[in-house]
Amino acid sequence: MKDRVGIVGFRGYSGAELVRLLTAHPSVSPVLLEHRSDSQATPLVGAGAPTVPCTPEAIAAERLALVFLATPTEVSMELAPAILAKDVKVVDLSGAFRLGSAENYRRWYKADHQAAALFAEAVYGLPEFCRARIPQARLVANPGCYPTAANLALWPLVEAGVVDLACGVVCDAKSGVSGAGRKATLKTSFCEVTENFSAYSILDHRHVAEVLMVSGIEERDFSFTAQLLPIDRGILETIYFRARNVSSADDLLAIYKRRYDEPFIRLYPVGAVPDIRAAQRTNFCDIGVRYDAPTGRAVLVSVIDNLTKGAAGQAIQNMNLMLGHPETEGLL
C-alpha cells in the first residue's frame, strides 16, 4: 500500500510543486491539508487529491505517515508540535527549524521562536551532507534554495582546504520570482519585475546563516547578494574565491569527483558551466568551475531549480529517506 502524506500550503509555489511530484510518485499518495481561513484561493494543482482540514485529529484519522509544511515560518512553528504529537513525521520547507537555536533564529529572522524545544531534534535536511541522520528523524528542516546551491558548490572545496578564506568568498546569487512566494506584492508584480534586475537583502539575507552553518565559513569571510531575475524559476550562483594548493581547474574538479557520488549532482567538464535552463524542473544541482592559475582566482557556477532541488524536490528526497523509499524515487 502507498504511504499517505499530507501537504500544508499546497496553494503556494513550493506546495504546488510538491503536489505535482507526489501525484506521480509510485510509493505515496498525497492528501491536501487545508489550514487557511481564506479557502477560496485557487490551488495551482492538485484538484484530484483529497482535501481535509489541517487539524491533529484529521491528520491522525487519515493515517498520514508524514506531513510537508510548505508554509511561512510562523505557521510551521504553530503546526509542527501538534503534528509530531500525533506520531506523524514532518518535513518543514520554511526556515523555522534550520538554524539550530532560538538565538540564531532571532538574529537572522528578527523574531522570537515559538517552538524552540524542537531544535533539539530537528535535522538539517541536505541529504548530500546529512544523509546518515535523516532516516531516523521525526522533524527535518528542508534547506533554503540559495544555501543549497551555495553549499553544494562550496563545501567540498572548503573541506579540502583549497579555499583561501582570508581572501574572502563572494557569492553573487540570482533567482527567479517564484522564490519570493505566491503572495502578491508590489516588488514581484509584473511591471516591477519585467525588463528589470534588482538586488535585495544586501549583507543581511537570512539564508546566509545556513551557508555559514554548513560550510564552516566565517561571516566576515563571506559576502552574499541575492538578486531577482525576471524569470519564473531557477537559481544561478556565481561564486568567487582565491584557491590555494591547486594548479589547475582539473584539480578542483577532482575534489568534487572524490566527494560526490550523488544522484542529483552533475559536474561539468573543465571549460563548461551550467545555465539556469539546464536545471529547470529537475532536482539536479549543476556545478561548473573555472580557474586562473597565475592569479589563483577561481569561479564556481552552481545552478538549481529553486522550486525543486531548492524546495519540493529536496523535501521529497528527505521524505524518501524518512519513509524507507529509494532516495531518487519520484524524482528521476
N, C-alpha and C positions, 0 to 999 in steps of 0.2 A: 504494500500500500504506500501511496505517496505521503510524505510529511506535509502537514498543513502549516503554512507560515503566514503571519499577518503583516500587513503594511499600513503603518500610520503615516499620513502625509502623502497619500497617493495622488493628490491633485497637483503637487509640485513637480518640478522637472526631474529631480532625482527619484522621487517616488514613482513617477510615471515610467522612468527607465527601469526601475525595479519590476513594475508590473509587466512591462514588455518582455524582459528577460525571463522572469519567473514563469510566465504563462507558457513559455516554450521549454522550461526545464523538465527533464524526464523524471525527476525524483521528488518534486514538490508541487503543491497546489496552493496558489495564493488566495488569501482572504483579505478584502479591503476593510480596514478598521476606521470607522467614522468618528473623529474626535472634534470636528469643528461645529460650532453652532451655525455658521454660515454654510449649511449643507446644500445650498442651491448652486454653489460653484460647480462648474462642469469639470469632471475628470478628463485628463488628456487621453488616457487609455483605460482599459480595464472594465468596460461595461459588462463583459461576460463573467467576471469574477463576483462571488457573493460579497455583499456588504453587510457588516454587523456593527453594532455600537462598540466603541473602544472603551469598554469597562472591564475590570478584572473578572467579573462574573461571566461576561460574554466570552472573553478570551479563554477562560477555563472550560466553558461549555463547548467551545469549538475545538477543544483538544489541540491547540496550537503547540507546535514544538518550539517555535521561535517567532519573535516579532521584530521587524525592522522599524526603527523610528527615523523617518525622513522628515524631521521636524526641527523648529528652532530650538536653541539650547534650553530655554526656559520650559518649553513643553516636554523635552526629553527628561529634564530633571524632575518634572511632575509625574510623568508616566512610568519611568523606568523602575522605581522602587515597587510600585504596585504590581507590575507585570512580573518582576522577579519573585515577588512573594507568592505568586501562583505557580512557581516552579517552571516558568517559561523563560527560555533564553532570549537575550536581547542583543541586536546589533544596532548601535546608535550612529547615525550618519551626521549628527551635529557635533559641535565642539565641546559638548558638556563634560565628557569624561576623558578627554585626550591628554590633559596636561599634568596628571599625576597628583595634584594637590589643589585645595581650595585657594591657597595663596597664589599659585601660578595662574589659576583661573581668574582671580580678582585682578591681577596685574594686567593681563592681556585682554580680558573681556570687560573690564571696568564694571563689574557687578559681583555681588556675593553669590556663592554657590548654595543651592538649596538642597542638595543631596550629597554632601561631602563624604559621608560614610562609604559611599560606593567606590571612591577612589581606591580603597584597599583591595578591591577585587577586579577593577576594570583592567582589561588587557588592550594595549595598543595594537590595532589590527592591520599592521603592514606585513603580510604573510612572508615576503621575501626575507625579512629580518626577524620576525616574531613568531614564526610558524609553530615552534615547539610548544608555546603557551596557549595557542588559540583553541585546540580541540577540547581542552578541559575547562575553558572559560564559560561563565554564565553571562558575562557582560563584556562585549567587545566594542571599543571605541574606534569606529572607522576613521582612518586618517583624512585630513583635508586634501583637496585636489592639488594646490600649489606644493605643499610639503611632499606629497607622493612623488611628483615629478622631480623635485629637488633632491630628496633623499636617495632615491633610486640611482640618480646620476652621481651624487657626491660621496655617499658613504663608503663605497668600496675603495675609492681613492684616498679618502681621509684615513680609513683603517690601514691602508698600505703605507701611509706616511709620505706620500708623494705630493701632497698639497702643502705649500708653504703658507701656513696660516698667518704668519707675521706680516705677509704682504696683502692679506685680506682676500675675501671671496665676494664677488659681486654676482647677484642673481637678478637678471632682467626678465620678468615673467609677464607673459601676455595671455589673456583668457577671453573666450567668447562670453557673450552676455548672459547665457543661461547660468553661469556661475554665480550671478547675483540673485538667483531665485526668480520665481514667477510673479511675486507681488509687484504690482505696478508702482513705479517710482519715476520721477522726472528724469533722473540720471540715466535710466535704462530705457526711456521711451525712444521711439523710432527717430524722431527729429534730433535728439541729442546724440544718438549713437552712430547713425549712418553718416558716412563720409567724415568720420571723426576718429580720434585716437587719444586716449586720456589716461593719465596716471592717477592713482588714488592710494590712500592709507600709507603715504610715504614715511618710512622709518618706524612705523608703529603697527604694521599689519599683524593681526593676531595669529596668522599662520606661521610667522617667523619662529614662534616658540616651539613648534613641532620640528622644524628643521634643526634647531639648536639641540633639542632633546634627543633626537635620533642620531644626528651626525657627530655630535660632540664638539662642534664648532662653538666658540665663544661669541657672544653677541657683538662684542667690539670688533670682531674679525669678519662679520657677515653683514653685507648690505643687500637689501631686498626691495625691489619696487614692483608693485603689481600694476598692470595696465589693461585697459578694456579695449578689446578689438571689436570692430563692427561685424562680427560673425556670430552664429548661434551657439557653437560648441567647439571645444578644443583648447588645449593649453600648449604653448611653446615657451620653454625657458632657455635663455642663453646665459650660461654660467661662465664667468671669467675668473681665472686664478693663475698664480705662478707655480709651476711644477718644479720639483727637485728630485734628484736621484733617478731621473729617466733621461733617455737620449732621443726618443722619438715617439710619435703618436702610436706606433706599434706597441711600445712598452705600456702605454696607458690602456690600450685595448686588451692587452694580455692580462692585465689586472682584472678587468671586467670578466674576461673569459674564465679565469680561475675562480672568481667569486660566484658567478652566475651560471647555474644550470637550471634555469627557471622558465616555465612555460609562457610567461607573459612579459619577458624581457627580450627585446630584439636589438642586437648590437649591429651598427652599421660598419661596413669596412672603412678603413682609413681613407680619408678624402671625401667621404659621403656623409651627409647629415640629413635627418628626417625633417619633414614639414608636417603641418597640422593635418592635412588631408590623409596622410598615411595612417594615422591612428584613429581617426574619427569613427565612432560607432564600433570600436573594438575595445578589448580590455588589455591591450598591449601598452607598454612603455617603450618607446623607441629612443635609442641613445646613439649619438654620433660625437666624435671627438676630433679636434684639430690641435696641433702643437707646433710652436716655432722654437726650434732648439737653440738658436743663437741668443734669444732673449728669455727663454723659459716661459713664455706666455702660452697658456692653454685655454681652449674654449670648448665647453660641452654644450650640446644641444639636446634637450630632453623634451619629448612630446608625449602627451596623453590626451585622451578624451576626458574632459572634466566630469562628465556625467556617468562614464563607465568606469575606467580604471580609477578615476578621481572620486567616485561616489558609488553608484549602484553595482557596477561590476566587481569592484573590490569587496563590497559588502557581501556579494554572493560567494566570492572566494572564501570569505570568513564563514559564512553560513555552511558551505560545503564541508569545511574543516570541522566545524562545531557539531554537525549532524552526521558526520561519517561518510559523506559522499566524496567521490573523486574531486579534487580541488578545481579542475578545469570544467567540470560538468555544467552544461548550460551556458558556457562562455566561449567555447571553441566550435 
